Amino acid sequence: MNKAELIEAVTDRSGRSKAQTEDIVNAVLKTISETLERGGNVRLLGLGTFSVVERSAREGRNPANGEILKIPAKKAVRFKAGKALAESVAKTS
């Protein structure tokens, strides 16, 4: 599902106009992004937690020529599924 499909699905479930739904979805995504940019976490009960983690520097290898490279430390976004979501997905296997 992409963003447009998400907006359409939420529009169908909420009874709101597509424009209202698009504004709400954009506001939610912007709020999540801004919170993560500030180093905060976003916990959504029943879904999971978005957080920022530090990836340490490491050595890697260029697959084209085998050259060893230094990969610098960086921040990355992590999503950990909540228990309810994880159990729901596991049941569909």
KOLTOR-811000 format. One record per residue: residue in one letter; x, y, z of N, C-alpha, C, O in turn; residue number from 0. Coordinates in steps of 0.2 Angstrom, whole numbers, plus 5000, padded with zeros to 4 digits. Layout:
BEGIN
node vexpa: a, n.X: X, n.Y: Y, n.Z: Z, ca.X: X, ca.Y: Y, ca.Z: Z, c.X: X, c.Y: Y, c.Z: Z, o.X: X, o.Y: Y, o.Z: Z, marti: NUM
...
END
This chain:
BEGIN
node vexpa: m, n.X: 5004, n.Y: 4994, n.Z: 5000, ca.X: 5000, ca.Y: 5000, ca.Z: 5000, c.X: 5004, c.Y: 5006, c.Z: 5000, o.X: 5009, o.Y: 5007, o.Z: 5004, marti: 0
node vexpa: n, n.X: 5003, n.Y: 5011, n.Z: 4996, ca.X: 5007, ca.Y: 5017, ca.Z: 4995, c.X: 5002, c.Y: 5023, c.Z: 4999, o.X: 4997, o.Y: 5021, o.Z: 5001, marti: 1
node vexpa: k, n.X: 5005, n.Y: 5029, n.Z: 4999, ca.X: 5002, ca.Y: 5034, ca.Z: 5002, c.X: 4995, c.Y: 5036, c.Z: 4999, o.X: 4990, o.Y: 5036, o.Z: 5003, marti: 2
node vexpa: a, n.X: 4994, n.Y: 5036, n.Z: 4993, ca.X: 4988, ca.Y: 5037, ca.Z: 4990, c.X: 4983, c.Y: 5032, c.Z: 4991, o.X: 4977, o.Y: 5033, o.Z: 4992, marti: 3
node vexpa: e, n.X: 4985, n.Y: 5025, n.Z: 4991, ca.X: 4980, ca.Y: 5020, ca.Z: 4993, c.X: 4978, c.Y: 5020, c.Z: 5001, o.X: 4973, o.Y: 5019, o.Z: 5002, marti: 4
node vexpa: l, n.X: 4983, n.Y: 5022, n.Z: 5005, ca.X: 4981, ca.Y: 5023, ca.Z: 5012, c.X: 4976, c.Y: 5029, c.Z: 5013, o.X: 4971, o.Y: 5028, o.Z: 5016, marti: 5
node vexpa: i, n.X: 4977, n.Y: 5034, n.Z: 5009, ca.X: 4972, ca.Y: 5040, ca.Z: 5010, c.X: 4965, c.Y: 5037, c.Z: 5007, o.X: 4960, o.Y: 5039, o.Z: 5010, marti: 6
node vexpa: e, n.X: 4965, n.Y: 5034, n.Z: 5002, ca.X: 4959, ca.Y: 5031, ca.Z: 4999, c.X: 4955, c.Y: 5026, c.Z: 5004, o.X: 4949, o.Y: 5027, o.Z: 5006, marti: 7
node vexpa: a, n.X: 4959, n.Y: 5022, n.Z: 5007, ca.X: 4957, ca.Y: 5017, ca.Z: 5012, c.X: 4954, c.Y: 5021, c.Z: 5019, o.X: 4949, o.Y: 5019, o.Z: 5021, marti: 8
node vexpa: v, n.X: 4958, n.Y: 5026, n.Z: 5021, ca.X: 4955, ca.Y: 5029, ca.Z: 5027, c.X: 4949, c.Y: 5034, c.Z: 5025, o.X: 4945, o.Y: 5034, o.Z: 5029, marti: 9
node vexpa: t, n.X: 4949, n.Y: 5036, n.Z: 5019, ca.X: 4943, ca.Y: 5040, ca.Z: 5017, c.X: 4937, c.Y: 5035, c.Z: 5017, o.X: 4932, o.Y: 5037, o.Z: 5019, marti: 10
node vexpa: d, n.X: 4938, n.Y: 5029, n.Z: 5014, ca.X: 4932, ca.Y: 5025, ca.Z: 5014, c.X: 4930, c.Y: 5023, c.Z: 5021, o.X: 4924, o.Y: 5022, o.Z: 5022, marti: 11
node vexpa: r, n.X: 4934, n.Y: 5022, n.Z: 5026, ca.X: 4933, ca.Y: 5020, ca.Z: 5033, c.X: 4930, c.Y: 5026, c.Z: 5037, o.X: 4926, o.Y: 5025, o.Z: 5042, marti: 12
node vexpa: s, n.X: 4932, n.Y: 5032, n.Z: 5036, ca.X: 4931, ca.Y: 5037, ca.Z: 5040, c.X: 4925, c.Y: 5041, c.Z: 5038, o.X: 4922, o.Y: 5045, o.Z: 5043, marti: 13
node vexpa: g, n.X: 4923, n.Y: 5041, n.Z: 5032, ca.X: 4917, ca.Y: 5045, ca.Z: 5030, c.X: 4919, c.Y: 5052, c.Z: 5029, o.X: 4914, o.Y: 5056, o.Z: 5027, marti: 14
node vexpa: r, n.X: 4925, n.Y: 5054, n.Z: 5029, ca.X: 4927, ca.Y: 5061, ca.Z: 5028, c.X: 4929, c.Y: 5061, c.Z: 5020, o.X: 4929, o.Y: 5057, o.Z: 5017, marti: 15
node vexpa: s, n.X: 4929, n.Y: 5068, n.Z: 5018, ca.X: 4931, ca.Y: 5069, ca.Z: 5011, c.X: 4938, c.Y: 5067, c.Z: 5010, o.X: 4942, o.Y: 5066, o.Z: 5015, marti: 16
node vexpa: k, n.X: 4940, n.Y: 5066, n.Z: 5004, ca.X: 4947, ca.Y: 5064, ca.Z: 5002, c.X: 4952, c.Y: 5069, c.Z: 5004, o.X: 4957, o.Y: 5068, o.Z: 5006, marti: 17
node vexpa: a, n.X: 4950, n.Y: 5076, n.Z: 5003, ca.X: 4954, ca.Y: 5081, ca.Z: 5005, c.X: 4955, c.Y: 5082, c.Z: 5012, o.X: 4961, o.Y: 5083, o.Z: 5014, marti: 18
node vexpa: q, n.X: 4950, n.Y: 5081, n.Z: 5016, ca.X: 4951, ca.Y: 5081, ca.Z: 5023, c.X: 4956, c.Y: 5075, c.Z: 5026, o.X: 4960, o.Y: 5076, o.Z: 5030, marti: 19
node vexpa: t, n.X: 4955, n.Y: 5069, n.Z: 5023, ca.X: 4959, ca.Y: 5063, ca.Z: 5025, c.X: 4966, c.Y: 5064, c.Z: 5023, o.X: 4970, o.Y: 5063, o.Z: 5026, marti: 20
node vexpa: e, n.X: 4967, n.Y: 5067, n.Z: 5017, ca.X: 4974, ca.Y: 5069, ca.Z: 5014, c.X: 4977, c.Y: 5073, c.Z: 5019, o.X: 4983, o.Y: 5072, o.Z: 5021, marti: 21
node vexpa: d, n.X: 4974, n.Y: 5079, n.Z: 5021, ca.X: 4977, ca.Y: 5083, ca.Z: 5026, c.X: 4978, c.Y: 5080, c.Z: 5033, o.X: 4984, o.Y: 5081, o.Z: 5036, marti: 22
node vexpa: i, n.X: 4974, n.Y: 5075, n.Z: 5035, ca.X: 4975, ca.Y: 5072, ca.Z: 5041, c.X: 4981, c.Y: 5067, c.Z: 5041, o.X: 4986, o.Y: 5067, o.Z: 5045, marti: 23
node vexpa: v, n.X: 4981, n.Y: 5063, n.Z: 5035, ca.X: 4987, ca.Y: 5059, ca.Z: 5034, c.X: 4994, c.Y: 5062, c.Z: 5034, o.X: 4999, o.Y: 5061, o.Z: 5037, marti: 24
node vexpa: n, n.X: 4994, n.Y: 5068, n.Z: 5030, ca.X: 5000, ca.Y: 5072, ca.Z: 5029, c.X: 5002, c.Y: 5075, c.Z: 5036, o.X: 5008, o.Y: 5075, o.Z: 5038, marti: 25
node vexpa: a, n.X: 4997, n.Y: 5077, n.Z: 5040, ca.X: 4999, ca.Y: 5080, ca.Z: 5047, c.X: 5002, c.Y: 5074, c.Z: 5051, o.X: 5006, o.Y: 5076, o.Z: 5055, marti: 26
node vexpa: v, n.X: 4999, n.Y: 5068, n.Z: 5051, ca.X: 5001, ca.Y: 5063, ca.Z: 5055, c.X: 5009, c.Y: 5061, c.Z: 5053, o.X: 5013, o.Y: 5060, o.Z: 5057, marti: 27
node vexpa: l, n.X: 5010, n.Y: 5060, n.Z: 5047, ca.X: 5016, ca.Y: 5059, ca.Z: 5044, c.X: 5021, c.Y: 5064, c.Z: 5046, o.X: 5027, o.Y: 5063, o.Z: 5048, marti: 28
node vexpa: k, n.X: 5019, n.Y: 5070, n.Z: 5045, ca.X: 5024, ca.Y: 5076, ca.Z: 5047, c.X: 5026, c.Y: 5076, c.Z: 5054, o.X: 5032, o.Y: 5077, o.Z: 5056, marti: 29
node vexpa: t, n.X: 5021, n.Y: 5075, n.Z: 5058, ca.X: 5022, ca.Y: 5075, ca.Z: 5065, c.X: 5027, c.Y: 5069, c.Z: 5067, o.X: 5031, o.Y: 5070, o.Z: 5071, marti: 30
node vexpa: i, n.X: 5026, n.Y: 5063, n.Z: 5064, ca.X: 5030, ca.Y: 5058, ca.Z: 5066, c.X: 5037, c.Y: 5059, c.Z: 5063, o.X: 5042, o.Y: 5058, o.Z: 5067, marti: 31
node vexpa: s, n.X: 5038, n.Y: 5062, n.Z: 5057, ca.X: 5045, ca.Y: 5064, ca.Z: 5055, c.X: 5048, c.Y: 5069, c.Z: 5059, o.X: 5054, o.Y: 5068, o.Z: 5061, marti: 32
node vexpa: e, n.X: 5045, n.Y: 5074, n.Z: 5061, ca.X: 5047, ca.Y: 5080, ca.Z: 5065, c.X: 5050, c.Y: 5077, c.Z: 5072, o.X: 5055, o.Y: 5079, o.Z: 5075, marti: 33
node vexpa: t, n.X: 5046, n.Y: 5072, n.Z: 5075, ca.X: 5047, ca.Y: 5070, ca.Z: 5081, c.X: 5054, c.Y: 5065, c.Z: 5081, o.X: 5058, o.Y: 5066, o.Z: 5085, marti: 34
node vexpa: l, n.X: 5054, n.Y: 5061, n.Z: 5076, ca.X: 5060, ca.Y: 5057, ca.Z: 5075, c.X: 5066, c.Y: 5062, c.Z: 5073, o.X: 5072, o.Y: 5060, o.Z: 5076, marti: 35
node vexpa: e, n.X: 5066, n.Y: 5067, n.Z: 5070, ca.X: 5071, ca.Y: 5072, ca.Z: 5068, c.X: 5074, c.Y: 5075, c.Z: 5075, o.X: 5080, o.Y: 5076, o.Z: 5075, marti: 36
node vexpa: r, n.X: 5069, n.Y: 5076, n.Z: 5079, ca.X: 5072, ca.Y: 5079, ca.Z: 5086, c.X: 5074, c.Y: 5073, c.Z: 5091, o.X: 5077, o.Y: 5075, o.Z: 5096, marti: 37
node vexpa: g, n.X: 5075, n.Y: 5067, n.Z: 5088, ca.X: 5077, ca.Y: 5061, ca.Z: 5092, c.X: 5072, c.Y: 5058, c.Z: 5097, o.X: 5074, o.Y: 5054, o.Z: 5101, marti: 38
node vexpa: g, n.X: 5066, n.Y: 5060, n.Z: 5096, ca.X: 5061, ca.Y: 5057, ca.Z: 5100, c.X: 5058, c.Y: 5050, c.Z: 5097, o.X: 5060, o.Y: 5048, o.Z: 5092, marti: 39
node vexpa: n, n.X: 5054, n.Y: 5047, n.Z: 5101, ca.X: 5051, ca.Y: 5041, ca.Z: 5099, c.X: 5043, c.Y: 5042, c.Z: 5098, o.X: 5040, o.Y: 5047, o.Z: 5101, marti: 40
node vexpa: v, n.X: 5040, n.Y: 5038, n.Z: 5094, ca.X: 5033, ca.Y: 5038, ca.Z: 5092, c.X: 5030, c.Y: 5031, c.Z: 5094, o.X: 5032, o.Y: 5027, o.Z: 5090, marti: 41
node vexpa: r, n.X: 5026, n.Y: 5031, n.Z: 5099, ca.X: 5023, ca.Y: 5024, ca.Z: 5101, c.X: 5016, c.Y: 5025, c.Z: 5099, o.X: 5012, o.Y: 5029, o.Z: 5101, marti: 42
node vexpa: l, n.X: 5014, n.Y: 5020, n.Z: 5095, ca.X: 5007, ca.Y: 5020, ca.Z: 5093, c.X: 5004, c.Y: 5013, c.Z: 5095, o.X: 5006, o.Y: 5008, o.Z: 5093, marti: 43
node vexpa: l, n.X: 5000, n.Y: 5013, n.Z: 5100, ca.X: 4997, ca.Y: 5007, ca.Z: 5104, c.X: 4994, c.Y: 5003, c.Z: 5098, o.X: 4990, o.Y: 5005, o.Z: 5095, marti: 44
node vexpa: g, n.X: 4995, n.Y: 4996, n.Z: 5099, ca.X: 4992, ca.Y: 4992, ca.Z: 5094, c.X: 4996, c.Y: 4991, c.Z: 5087, o.X: 4995, o.Y: 4987, o.Z: 5083, marti: 45
node vexpa: l, n.X: 5001, n.Y: 4996, n.Z: 5086, ca.X: 5004, ca.Y: 4996, ca.Z: 5080, c.X: 5012, c.Y: 4995, c.Z: 5081, o.X: 5015, o.Y: 4990, o.Z: 5079, marti: 46
node vexpa: g, n.X: 5015, n.Y: 4999, n.Z: 5085, ca.X: 5022, ca.Y: 4999, ca.Z: 5086, c.X: 5025, c.Y: 5005, c.Z: 5088, o.X: 5022, o.Y: 5010, o.Z: 5089, marti: 47
node vexpa: t, n.X: 5032, n.Y: 5005, n.Z: 5088, ca.X: 5036, ca.Y: 5011, ca.Z: 5090, c.X: 5041, c.Y: 5013, c.Z: 5084, o.X: 5045, o.Y: 5008, o.Z: 5082, marti: 48
node vexpa: f, n.X: 5041, n.Y: 5019, n.Z: 5083, ca.X: 5046, ca.Y: 5022, ca.Z: 5078, c.X: 5051, c.Y: 5025, c.Z: 5083, o.X: 5050, o.Y: 5029, o.Z: 5087, marti: 49
node vexpa: s, n.X: 5058, n.Y: 5024, n.Z: 5081, ca.X: 5063, ca.Y: 5027, ca.Z: 5085, c.X: 5069, c.Y: 5028, c.Z: 5081, o.X: 5070, o.Y: 5026, o.Z: 5075, marti: 50
node vexpa: v, n.X: 5074, n.Y: 5032, n.Z: 5084, ca.X: 5080, ca.Y: 5033, ca.Z: 5080, c.X: 5086, c.Y: 5030, c.Z: 5084, o.X: 5086, o.Y: 5030, o.Z: 5090, marti: 51
node vexpa: v, n.X: 5090, n.Y: 5026, n.Z: 5080, ca.X: 5095, ca.Y: 5022, ca.Z: 5083, c.X: 5102, c.Y: 5024, c.Z: 5080, o.X: 5102, o.Y: 5027, o.Z: 5074, marti: 52
node vexpa: e, n.X: 5107, n.Y: 5024, n.Z: 5084, ca.X: 5114, ca.Y: 5025, ca.Z: 5081, c.X: 5117, c.Y: 5019, c.Z: 5078, o.X: 5117, o.Y: 5014, o.Z: 5081, marti: 53
node vexpa: r, n.X: 5119, n.Y: 5020, n.Z: 5072, ca.X: 5122, ca.Y: 5014, ca.Z: 5069, c.X: 5130, c.Y: 5016, c.Z: 5069, o.X: 5132, o.Y: 5021, o.Z: 5067, marti: 54
node vexpa: s, n.X: 5134, n.Y: 5011, n.Z: 5072, ca.X: 5141, ca.Y: 5013, ca.Z: 5073, c.X: 5145, c.Y: 5012, c.Z: 5067, o.X: 5142, o.Y: 5009, o.Z: 5062, marti: 55
node vexpa: a, n.X: 5150, n.Y: 5015, n.Z: 5066, ca.X: 5155, ca.Y: 5015, ca.Z: 5061, c.X: 5157, c.Y: 5008, c.Z: 5060, o.X: 5158, o.Y: 5004, o.Z: 5064, marti: 56
node vexpa: r, n.X: 5158, n.Y: 5006, n.Z: 5053, ca.X: 5160, ca.Y: 4999, ca.Z: 5052, c.X: 5164, c.Y: 4999, c.Z: 5045, o.X: 5164, o.Y: 5003, o.Z: 5042, marti: 57
node vexpa: e, n.X: 5167, n.Y: 4993, n.Z: 5044, ca.X: 5170, ca.Y: 4992, ca.Z: 5038, c.X: 5166, c.Y: 4988, c.Z: 5033, o.X: 5162, o.Y: 4984, o.Z: 5036, marti: 58
node vexpa: g, n.X: 5166, n.Y: 4990, n.Z: 5027, ca.X: 5162, ca.Y: 4986, ca.Z: 5022, c.X: 5166, c.Y: 4985, c.Z: 5016, o.X: 5172, o.Y: 4986, o.Z: 5016, marti: 59
node vexpa: r, n.X: 5163, n.Y: 4982, n.Z: 5011, ca.X: 5167, ca.Y: 4980, ca.Z: 5005, c.X: 5163, c.Y: 4982, c.Z: 4999, o.X: 5157, o.Y: 4981, o.Z: 4998, marti: 60
node vexpa: n, n.X: 5166, n.Y: 4985, n.Z: 4994, ca.X: 5163, ca.Y: 4987, ca.Z: 4988, c.X: 5162, c.Y: 4981, c.Z: 4984, o.X: 5167, o.Y: 4978, o.Z: 4982, marti: 61
node vexpa: p, n.X: 5156, n.Y: 4979, n.Z: 4982, ca.X: 5155, ca.Y: 4973, ca.Z: 4979, c.X: 5157, c.Y: 4973, c.Z: 4971, o.X: 5158, o.Y: 4968, o.Z: 4969, marti: 62
node vexpa: a, n.X: 5158, n.Y: 4979, n.Z: 4969, ca.X: 5161, ca.Y: 4979, ca.Z: 4962, c.X: 5168, c.Y: 4977, c.Z: 4961, o.X: 5170, o.Y: 4974, o.Z: 4956, marti: 63
node vexpa: n, n.X: 5172, n.Y: 4979, n.Z: 4966, ca.X: 5179, ca.Y: 4978, ca.Z: 4966, c.X: 5183, c.Y: 4975, c.Z: 4972, o.X: 5189, o.Y: 4974, o.Z: 4972, marti: 64
node vexpa: g, n.X: 5179, n.Y: 4974, n.Z: 4977, ca.X: 5181, ca.Y: 4971, ca.Z: 4983, c.X: 5185, c.Y: 4975, c.Z: 4988, o.X: 5188, o.Y: 4973, o.Z: 4993, marti: 65
node vexpa: e, n.X: 5185, n.Y: 4982, n.Z: 4986, ca.X: 5189, ca.Y: 4987, ca.Z: 4990, c.X: 5186, c.Y: 4987, c.Z: 4997, o.X: 5180, o.Y: 4988, o.Z: 4997, marti: 66
node vexpa: i, n.X: 5190, n.Y: 4988, n.Z: 5002, ca.X: 5187, ca.Y: 4989, ca.Z: 5009, c.X: 5186, c.Y: 4996, c.Z: 5010, o.X: 5190, o.Y: 5000, o.Z: 5008, marti: 67
node vexpa: l, n.X: 5180, n.Y: 4997, n.Z: 5013, ca.X: 5178, ca.Y: 5004, ca.Z: 5014, c.X: 5176, c.Y: 5005, c.Z: 5021, o.X: 5174, o.Y: 5001, o.Z: 5025, marti: 68
node vexpa: k, n.X: 5177, n.Y: 5012, n.Z: 5023, ca.X: 5175, ca.Y: 5013, ca.Z: 5030, c.X: 5168, c.Y: 5016, c.Z: 5029, o.X: 5167, o.Y: 5021, o.Z: 5026, marti: 69
node vexpa: i, n.X: 5163, n.Y: 5013, n.Z: 5033, ca.X: 5156, ca.Y: 5016, ca.Z: 5033, c.X: 5155, c.Y: 5020, c.Z: 5039, o.X: 5156, o.Y: 5017, o.Z: 5045, marti: 70
node vexpa: p, n.X: 5154, n.Y: 5026, n.Z: 5038, ca.X: 5153, ca.Y: 5031, ca.Z: 5045, c.X: 5147, c.Y: 5029, c.Z: 5049, o.X: 5142, o.Y: 5026, o.Z: 5047, marti: 71
node vexpa: a, n.X: 5148, n.Y: 5031, n.Z: 5055, ca.X: 5142, ca.Y: 5030, ca.Z: 5060, c.X: 5136, c.Y: 5035, c.Z: 5057, o.X: 5138, o.Y: 5040, o.Z: 5054, marti: 72
node vexpa: k, n.X: 5130, n.Y: 5033, n.Z: 5059, ca.X: 5125, ca.Y: 5037, ca.Z: 5056, c.X: 5119, c.Y: 5035, c.Z: 5061, o.X: 5118, o.Y: 5030, o.Z: 5064, marti: 73
node vexpa: k, n.X: 5114, n.Y: 5039, n.Z: 5060, ca.X: 5107, ca.Y: 5038, ca.Z: 5063, c.X: 5103, c.Y: 5035, c.Z: 5058, o.X: 5103, o.Y: 5036, o.Z: 5052, marti: 74
node vexpa: a, n.X: 5098, n.Y: 5030, n.Z: 5061, ca.X: 5094, ca.Y: 5027, ca.Z: 5057, c.X: 5087, c.Y: 5027, c.Z: 5060, o.X: 5087, o.Y: 5027, o.Z: 5066, marti: 75
node vexpa: v, n.X: 5082, n.Y: 5026, n.Z: 5056, ca.X: 5075, ca.Y: 5025, ca.Z: 5059, c.X: 5074, c.Y: 5018, c.Z: 5060, o.X: 5075, o.Y: 5014, o.Z: 5056, marti: 76
node vexpa: r, n.X: 5071, n.Y: 5016, n.Z: 5066, ca.X: 5069, ca.Y: 5009, ca.Z: 5067, c.X: 5062, c.Y: 5009, c.Z: 5069, o.X: 5059, o.Y: 5013, o.Z: 5072, marti: 77
node vexpa: f, n.X: 5058, n.Y: 5004, n.Z: 5066, ca.X: 5051, ca.Y: 5002, ca.Z: 5068, c.X: 5051, c.Y: 4995, c.Z: 5071, o.X: 5053, o.Y: 4990, o.Z: 5069, marti: 78
node vexpa: k, n.X: 5048, n.Y: 4995, n.Z: 5077, ca.X: 5047, ca.Y: 4989, ca.Z: 5081, c.X: 5040, c.Y: 4988, c.Z: 5082, o.X: 5036, o.Y: 4992, o.Z: 5085, marti: 79
node vexpa: a, n.X: 5037, n.Y: 4982, n.Z: 5078, ca.X: 5030, ca.Y: 4981, ca.Z: 5079, c.X: 5028, c.Y: 4979, c.Z: 5086, o.X: 5032, o.Y: 4976, o.Z: 5090, marti: 80
node vexpa: g, n.X: 5022, n.Y: 4982, n.Z: 5088, ca.X: 5019, ca.Y: 4980, ca.Z: 5094, c.X: 5017, c.Y: 4973, c.Z: 5094, o.X: 5016, o.Y: 4970, o.Z: 5089, marti: 81
node vexpa: k, n.X: 5016, n.Y: 4971, n.Z: 5100, ca.X: 5014, ca.Y: 4964, ca.Z: 5101, c.X: 5007, c.Y: 4962, c.Z: 5097, o.X: 5007, o.Y: 4957, o.Z: 5094, marti: 82
node vexpa: a, n.X: 5002, n.Y: 4966, n.Z: 5097, ca.X: 4996, ca.Y: 4965, ca.Z: 5094, c.X: 4997, c.Y: 4964, c.Z: 5086, o.X: 4994, o.Y: 4960, o.Z: 5083, marti: 83
node vexpa: l, n.X: 5001, n.Y: 4969, n.Z: 5083, ca.X: 5002, ca.Y: 4968, ca.Z: 5076, c.X: 5007, c.Y: 4962, c.Z: 5075, o.X: 5005, o.Y: 4959, o.Z: 5070, marti: 84
node vexpa: a, n.X: 5012, n.Y: 4961, n.Z: 5079, ca.X: 5016, ca.Y: 4955, ca.Z: 5077, c.X: 5012, c.Y: 4948, c.Z: 5078, o.X: 5013, o.Y: 4944, o.Z: 5074, marti: 85
node vexpa: e, n.X: 5007, n.Y: 4948, n.Z: 5083, ca.X: 5003, ca.Y: 4942, ca.Z: 5083, c.X: 4998, c.Y: 4941, c.Z: 5078, o.X: 4997, o.Y: 4936, o.Z: 5075, marti: 86
node vexpa: s, n.X: 4996, n.Y: 4947, n.Z: 5075, ca.X: 4991, ca.Y: 4947, ca.Z: 5070, c.X: 4994, c.Y: 4945, c.Z: 5063, o.X: 4991, o.Y: 4941, o.Z: 5060, marti: 87
node vexpa: v, n.X: 5000, n.Y: 4947, n.Z: 5062, ca.X: 5004, ca.Y: 4945, ca.Z: 5056, c.X: 5006, c.Y: 4938, c.Z: 5056, o.X: 5005, o.Y: 4934, o.Z: 5051, marti: 88
node vexpa: a, n.X: 5008, n.Y: 4936, n.Z: 5062, ca.X: 5010, ca.Y: 4929, ca.Z: 5063, c.X: 5004, c.Y: 4924, c.Z: 5062, o.X: 5005, o.Y: 4918, o.Z: 5059, marti: 89
node vexpa: k, n.X: 4998, n.Y: 4926, n.Z: 5063, ca.X: 4992, ca.Y: 4921, ca.Z: 5062, c.X: 4991, c.Y: 4920, c.Z: 5055, o.X: 4988, o.Y: 4915, o.Z: 5053, marti: 90
node vexpa: t, n.X: 4993, n.Y: 4925, n.Z: 5051, ca.X: 4992, ca.Y: 4925, ca.Z: 5043, c.X: 4996, c.Y: 4920, c.Z: 5040, o.X: 4996, o.Y: 4919, o.Z: 5034, marti: 91
node vexpa: s, n.X: 5002, n.Y: 4918, n.Z: 5043, ca.X: 5007, ca.Y: 4913, ca.Z: 5040, c.X: 5004, c.Y: 4906, c.Z: 5038, o.X: 5007, o.Y: 4902, o.Z: 5036, marti: 92
END
